[in-house]
Amino acid sequence: MKKAALLAAALLVGASPAFAGRIDAALSDDAITVTEDGKTALVYRTKPLDPAKEPGRANYVHPLYVPDGTVLTEDRPADHLHQRGAFWSWHQVLVNGKSVGDGWFMQGLSFHVHDRGFEGDAAGRGIVTIKADWLVNSGPEVVYAAAETTKVTVHPLKGGARRIDFDTTITARTDTLALGGSDDAKGYGGFSIRLIRPDALVFGSGGKQVKPQNEPVEAGKAMGFAWSSAASGSGVPAWTVGLSCKANDKPVTRWILRNELSMQNCVFPGRAPYVIKKGESLRLQETLIIRPASKRAPKPAAAPAPKP
């Protein structure tokens, strides 16, 4: 198998694009739209489009664009209505040891973004800063469970490649806040991205092809995603995506990968919940590198894996 595109996508994570254009942003009532030289790079959703029906559908990125205008992410796809662009969530949300909601399905948990801003820096990067309260609304009274600060740094293009850094700090405001993935062998949860045409994706890490499985795959600290030129149908991007993830500065090396209609996930913490004591924090960091595919990967031979 030709591995050039996948290897490049994975290795490019960590590169630092130099100044190439002007990163700017426009703030609307429900979103922050980040642009470079007038072209949209991404949109950060700060309020739900339908707060009455889906109060928890906020605090995520969609759409995510590539320089040719292609949108790489999906929001509210018909097969998984709860999946939403690039997002971070967990099925198990426990306050003081009691299950209070399901952040993955946006049940019992919503986000109040009370502060948001944008600034550029001397390197030409644009930085979106979001401060949000995690509100548990599954009981008779609303509980202020956590404070979240997320920074999204959008780098100027370099050689047609785009780097985006996510930095999220979640601080417990109750005696304990525990976050866990799905309560099964898959254990998916944490930072996830719903890419278009997952049926056409091939995966690589550490210079080797990685095959999707039903349960998490142990691989390297960076994963490359490439769309096969041999895939049938329309909407197959000529781009690659590299993703690396950290939790409390430790690289995440377990991955949920899907060729069926679903998301891709760097798994943290897995099935067993991670406990955060009051005043303490969990820090999540992710880097996305989007670049043109110099060589399109062939169609994978592996059969589609079951979706979560």
VEXDREN-2710 file (C-alpha; in Angstrom, 1 decimal):
% VEXDREN-2710
k/r/px/py/pz
1/MET/0.0/0.0/0.0
2/LYS/1.2/3.5/-0.7
3/LYS/1.7/5.1/2.7
4/ALA/3.1/8.5/1.7
5/ALA/-0.1/10.5/2.3
6/LEU/-0.9/8.9/5.6
7/LEU/2.7/9.1/6.9
8/ALA/2.9/12.8/5.9
9/ALA/-0.4/13.5/7.7
10/ALA/0.8/11.9/10.9
11/LEU/4.4/13.4/10.8
12/LEU/3.2/16.8/10.0
13/VAL/1.5/17.0/13.4
14/GLY/3.9/19.2/15.4
15/ALA/5.0/21.3/12.4
16/SER/4.7/25.1/12.9
17/PRO/3.4/26.9/9.8
18/ALA/4.9/30.3/9.3
19/PHE/2.9/33.5/8.6
20/ALA/1.2/33.3/5.3
21/GLY/-2.0/35.4/5.6
22/ARG/-4.2/37.3/7.9
23/ILE/-6.2/35.3/10.4
24/ASP/-9.3/37.1/11.5
25/ALA/-12.7/36.4/13.1
26/ALA/-16.3/37.6/13.0
27/LEU/-18.5/37.1/16.1
28/SER/-22.2/36.5/15.7
29/ASP/-24.8/35.7/18.3
30/ASP/-24.2/32.0/18.2
31/ALA/-20.8/31.4/16.6
32/ILE/-17.3/32.6/15.9
33/THR/-16.2/32.4/12.3
34/VAL/-12.4/32.3/11.8
35/THR/-11.1/33.3/8.4
36/GLU/-7.8/33.7/6.6
37/ASP/-7.6/36.4/3.9
38/GLY/-11.4/36.4/3.8
39/LYS/-11.8/32.6/3.4
40/THR/-13.5/30.7/6.2
41/ALA/-11.2/28.2/8.1
42/LEU/-13.7/27.1/10.8
43/VAL/-16.8/28.0/12.8
44/TYR/-16.9/27.6/16.5
45/ARG/-20.5/27.1/17.7
46/THR/-21.1/29.0/21.0
47/LYS/-24.9/28.6/21.2
48/PRO/-27.3/25.8/20.1
49/LEU/-29.3/26.6/16.9
50/ASP/-32.4/25.1/18.6
51/PRO/-32.0/25.6/22.4
52/ALA/-35.5/24.3/23.1
53/LYS/-34.9/20.9/21.5
54/GLU/-31.1/20.5/21.8
55/PRO/-29.8/22.7/24.6
56/GLY/-26.5/20.8/24.7
57/ARG/-25.6/21.2/21.0
58/ALA/-23.0/23.9/21.5
59/ASN/-19.3/24.3/22.3
60/TYR/-17.9/22.5/19.2
61/VAL/-16.4/23.2/15.8
62/HIS/-18.3/22.9/12.6
63/PRO/-17.9/23.5/9.7
64/LEU/-14.1/22.8/9.3
65/TYR/-12.9/23.9/5.9
66/VAL/-9.9/23.2/3.7
67/PRO/-8.4/26.0/1.5
68/ASP/-10.3/24.9/-1.6
69/GLY/-13.6/25.4/0.2
70/THR/-14.4/21.8/0.9
71/VAL/-16.1/21.1/4.3
72/LEU/-14.4/18.2/6.1
73/THR/-16.8/17.8/9.0
74/GLU/-20.5/16.9/9.4
75/ASP/-23.0/18.1/12.0
76/ARG/-26.1/16.2/13.0
77/PRO/-25.7/13.5/10.3
78/ALA/-28.8/11.3/9.7
79/ASP/-27.0/8.1/10.9
80/HIS/-25.8/9.7/14.2
81/LEU/-27.7/12.8/15.0
82/HIS/-25.7/13.5/18.2
83/GLN/-22.3/13.7/16.4
84/ARG/-21.1/17.2/15.8
85/GLY/-18.0/18.3/13.8
86/ALA/-15.0/18.4/16.1
87/PHE/-16.3/17.9/19.7
88/TRP/-15.3/16.6/23.1
89/SER/-17.8/14.7/25.2
90/TRP/-18.4/11.6/27.3
91/HIS/-21.2/9.2/27.8
92/GLN/-20.5/8.9/31.6
93/VAL/-20.9/12.2/33.5
94/LEU/-20.9/11.7/37.3
95/VAL/-21.2/14.4/40.0
96/ASN/-20.2/13.3/43.5
97/GLY/-20.4/9.7/42.3
98/LYS/-23.9/9.9/40.9
99/SER/-24.7/9.7/37.1
100/VAL/-26.2/13.0/36.1
101/GLY/-26.2/13.0/32.3
102/ASP/-24.7/11.8/29.0
103/GLY/-22.7/14.4/27.3
104/TRP/-22.3/12.3/24.2
105/PHE/-26.0/12.2/23.6
106/MET/-26.4/15.8/25.0
107/GLN/-28.7/14.6/27.7
108/GLY/-28.8/16.3/31.1
109/LEU/-25.9/18.5/30.3
110/SER/-25.6/21.9/28.6
111/PHE/-23.1/24.6/28.2
112/HIS/-23.4/28.3/29.0
113/VAL/-20.7/30.2/27.1
114/HIS/-20.3/33.4/29.2
115/ASP/-17.1/34.7/27.7
116/ARG/-15.6/34.5/24.2
117/GLY/-12.9/36.3/22.3
118/PHE/-10.4/36.4/19.5
119/GLU/-6.9/37.8/19.2
120/GLY/-4.0/37.5/16.8
121/ASP/-0.4/37.1/17.8
122/ALA/3.0/38.1/16.5
123/ALA/3.3/34.8/14.6
124/GLY/0.2/35.5/12.5
125/ARG/-1.9/33.0/14.4
126/GLY/-5.5/33.6/15.4
127/ILE/-6.7/32.4/18.9
128/VAL/-10.3/31.8/19.8
129/THR/-10.9/31.7/23.6
130/ILE/-14.1/30.3/25.0
131/LYS/-15.1/30.1/28.7
132/ALA/-18.2/28.0/29.4
133/ASP/-20.1/26.7/32.4
134/TRP/-21.1/23.0/32.4
135/LEU/-24.7/23.0/33.7
136/VAL/-26.4/19.7/34.8
137/ASN/-30.1/20.1/34.3
138/SER/-31.3/16.5/34.8
139/GLY/-32.5/17.1/38.4
140/PRO/-34.8/19.5/40.2
141/GLU/-32.1/22.2/40.4
142/VAL/-29.4/23.2/37.9
143/VAL/-26.0/22.2/39.1
144/TYR/-22.8/24.1/38.1
145/ALA/-20.6/21.1/37.6
146/ALA/-17.5/22.5/35.8
147/ALA/-15.8/25.5/34.3
148/GLU/-14.3/25.0/30.9
149/THR/-11.8/27.2/29.1
150/THR/-11.0/26.2/25.5
151/LYS/-8.5/27.9/23.2
152/VAL/-8.4/27.1/19.4
153/THR/-5.3/28.4/17.7
154/VAL/-5.6/28.6/13.9
155/HIS/-2.2/28.9/12.1
156/PRO/-1.7/30.6/8.8
157/LEU/-1.4/28.3/5.8
158/LYS/2.1/27.0/5.0
159/GLY/2.6/25.1/1.7
160/GLY/-1.2/24.6/1.5
161/ALA/-1.2/23.0/5.0
162/ARG/-3.3/24.2/7.9
163/ARG/-2.5/23.5/11.6
164/ILE/-5.2/23.9/14.3
165/ASP/-4.5/23.5/18.0
166/PHE/-7.2/22.8/20.6
167/ASP/-6.4/23.3/24.3
168/THR/-9.2/22.6/26.8
169/THR/-9.1/22.8/30.6
170/ILE/-12.1/21.4/32.5
171/THR/-12.1/22.4/36.2
172/ALA/-14.5/20.6/38.7
173/ARG/-16.9/22.9/40.6
174/THR/-18.5/20.0/42.6
175/ASP/-16.7/17.8/45.2
176/THR/-16.0/15.4/42.4
177/LEU/-16.7/15.3/38.6
178/ALA/-16.0/12.1/36.8
179/LEU/-15.9/11.6/33.0
180/GLY/-15.9/8.3/31.3
181/GLY/-16.3/6.8/27.8
182/SER/-19.0/4.4/26.8
183/ASP/-19.7/1.8/29.4
184/ASP/-18.7/-1.1/27.3
185/ALA/-15.5/-2.6/25.7
186/LYS/-15.3/0.3/23.2
187/GLY/-15.0/2.9/25.8
188/TYR/-15.1/5.8/23.3
189/GLY/-15.1/9.3/24.5
190/GLY/-13.0/12.5/24.6
191/PHE/-12.0/14.4/21.5
192/SER/-13.8/13.2/18.4
193/ILE/-14.2/14.4/14.8
194/ARG/-16.9/13.5/12.4
195/LEU/-15.2/13.5/9.0
196/ILE/-17.0/13.3/5.7
197/ARG/-17.0/10.0/3.7
198/PRO/-15.6/7.8/6.4
199/ASP/-16.3/4.8/4.1
200/ALA/-13.4/6.1/1.9
201/LEU/-10.9/6.6/4.7
202/VAL/-7.6/4.8/5.2
203/PHE/-5.7/5.1/8.4
204/GLY/-2.0/5.1/9.3
205/SER/0.3/5.7/12.3
206/GLY/4.0/5.4/12.7
207/GLY/4.4/4.7/9.0
208/LYS/2.1/1.6/9.1
209/GLN/-1.5/1.1/7.9
210/VAL/-3.9/0.8/10.7
211/LYS/-7.1/-1.2/10.3
212/PRO/-10.3/-0.2/12.1
213/GLN/-11.7/-2.6/14.7
214/ASN/-14.8/-2.6/16.9
215/GLU/-12.8/-1.8/20.0
216/PRO/-9.9/0.7/20.5
217/VAL/-6.8/0.2/18.4
218/GLU/-3.5/0.8/20.1
219/ALA/-1.3/2.8/17.8
220/GLY/1.1/5.8/17.9
221/LYS/0.6/9.2/19.3
222/ALA/-0.4/10.6/15.9
223/MET/-3.0/9.2/13.4
224/GLY/-3.2/10.0/9.7
225/PHE/-6.5/9.9/7.8
226/ALA/-6.5/9.9/4.0
227/TRP/-9.4/9.5/1.5
228/SER/-9.0/6.9/-1.2
229/SER/-9.0/8.0/-4.8
230/ALA/-10.5/4.6/-5.7
231/ALA/-13.6/5.2/-3.6
232/SER/-16.8/5.3/-5.5
233/GLY/-19.3/8.2/-5.4
234/SER/-18.8/11.9/-5.0
235/GLY/-17.4/14.1/-2.2
236/VAL/-14.0/12.4/-1.7
237/PRO/-11.6/15.1/-0.7
238/ALA/-8.1/15.3/-2.0
239/TRP/-6.7/16.1/1.4
240/THR/-5.2/14.3/4.4
241/VAL/-5.7/14.9/8.1
242/GLY/-3.2/14.3/10.9
243/LEU/-4.4/14.2/14.5
244/SER/-2.5/13.9/17.8
245/CYS/-4.1/14.1/21.3
246/LYS/-2.8/14.6/24.9
247/ALA/-4.6/14.3/28.3
248/ASN/-2.7/16.0/31.1
249/ASP/0.3/16.2/28.9
250/LYS/0.4/12.5/28.2
251/PRO/-0.1/11.3/24.6
252/VAL/-3.2/9.4/23.9
253/THR/-2.4/6.3/21.8
254/ARG/-5.7/4.4/21.8
255/TRP/-8.0/5.2/18.9
256/ILE/-11.6/4.4/17.8
257/LEU/-11.5/4.3/14.0
258/ARG/-14.5/3.8/11.7
259/ASN/-15.0/3.1/8.0
260/GLU/-18.8/3.0/8.6
261/LEU/-20.7/6.2/9.0
262/SER/-19.4/7.5/12.4
263/MET/-16.8/9.6/14.1
264/GLN/-13.0/9.1/14.7
265/ASN/-11.9/9.3/18.3
266/CYS/-8.7/9.5/20.4
267/VAL/-9.9/7.5/23.4
268/PHE/-9.7/9.2/26.9
269/PRO/-10.1/7.9/29.5
270/GLY/-11.8/4.8/28.2
271/ARG/-14.6/2.9/30.1
272/ALA/-13.4/3.7/33.6
273/PRO/-14.2/7.3/34.5
274/TYR/-11.5/9.8/35.2
275/VAL/-12.2/11.6/38.5
276/ILE/-11.5/15.4/38.9
277/LYS/-11.7/16.7/42.5
278/LYS/-13.1/20.2/43.2
279/GLY/-10.8/22.9/42.1
280/GLU/-8.6/20.5/40.1
281/SER/-8.5/20.3/36.3
282/LEU/-8.3/18.0/33.3
283/ARG/-6.4/19.4/30.4
284/LEU/-6.9/18.1/26.9
285/GLN/-4.8/19.1/23.9
286/GLU/-5.2/18.2/20.3
287/THR/-3.5/19.2/17.1
288/LEU/-5.0/18.8/13.6
289/ILE/-3.0/19.1/10.5
290/ILE/-4.8/19.4/7.2
291/ARG/-2.8/19.2/4.0
292/PRO/-3.2/18.4/0.3
293/ALA/-2.8/14.8/-0.6
294/SER/0.2/14.5/-2.8
295/LYS/-0.6/10.9/-3.5
296/ARG/-4.0/9.6/-3.0
297/ALA/-4.3/6.4/-1.0
298/PRO/-5.8/3.3/-2.6
299/LYS/-9.1/1.8/-1.4
300/PRO/-8.6/-0.2/1.8
301/ALA/-9.1/-3.9/1.7
302/ALA/-10.3/-4.2/5.2
303/ALA/-14.1/-4.7/5.7
304/PRO/-16.0/-1.9/7.5
305/ALA/-16.0/-2.1/11.3
306/PRO/-19.1/-1.8/13.4
307/LYS/-20.0/1.7/14.4
308/PRO/-20.5/2.9/18.0
END
